[in-house]
Amino acid sequence: MSTAKKEYKRITVKSLTEMKAANQKISMLTAYDFTMAKIIDNAGVDVILVGDSASNVMAGHETTLPITLDQMIYHASSVVRGTERALVVVDLPFGSYQSDPKEALRSAIRIMKESGGHTVKLEGGSEVMESIRRILNAGIPVMGHLGLTPQSIYKFGTYTVRAKEEEEAEKLKKDAIALQELGCFAVVLEKVPAALAAEVAQSLSIPVIGIGAGGGVDGQVLVSHDMFGMTHEFHPRFLRRYMNLYEDMGSAVSQYIDDVKSSDFPNDSEQY
């Protein structure tokens, strides 16, 4: 007997748990500003991630490390104002939680109070458990992030697939279970073997969201600018481009320039 999928007017942490239990896949995309958030939210995405990838996408940095807590709060508050349905998850940026659990709590509180975001996301497993515990004890929902953790890029030295070797894979599985037991509501797995990601998803009762982690997880996340084809230099295997806005927008700008230069724009109907 088939049952209709539940429709949600507003996605919450509880909604995601229900979606996993019902084998209903979870959609997640990034946004960093009001306009993009409004488009994505109106289209019906389940989760909007205000990622520290804003450091790359919006500011042009090579890594996610330079973005500050104040900048993340600015981006998150812009996204929240454009969102009515989706759950808004906000990344804690590098340096705001790793060294001191008390600092981690202060950072999370600032995000929640000043941006209006719904949850926070942290990278790491056993290394940041105490920080996560502090944040959870304050009533702030936490999403974990394992596998390739971009804030640790200088430790890894590369953006290649993680946990291919048995030792690292075992640690990832233990960390995922520990995050669930601690009280995290979901975990992102980035760039890990599909079989391992599927095993982790099956072992957890909380949702597992993948990026470059195969189809055996509970949901998928992509950077919107990559998915829309606004970027063009980035070609990982896991990325599916649904549009080619880089070329389309470039063509539109070229046409505008030609129209201005030729005095075709504005025409009689485009002036007062």
Buried (B, 14 or more C-beta within 10 A) or exposed (E): EEEEEEEBEEBBBEBBBEBBEEEBBBBBBBBBBBEBBBBBBEEEBBBBBBBBBBBBBBEEBEBBBBBBBEBBBBBBBBBBEBBEBBBBBBBBBBBBBBEBBEBBBBBBBBBBEBBBBBBBBBBBBEEBBBBBBBBBEEEBBBBBBBBBBBBBBEEEEEBEBBBEEEEBBEBBBEBBBBBBEBBBBBBBBBBBBBEBBBBBBEEBEBBBBBBBBBEBBBBBBBBBBBBBBBBEEEEEEBBEBEEEBBEEEEEEEEEEEEEEEEEEEEEEEEEE
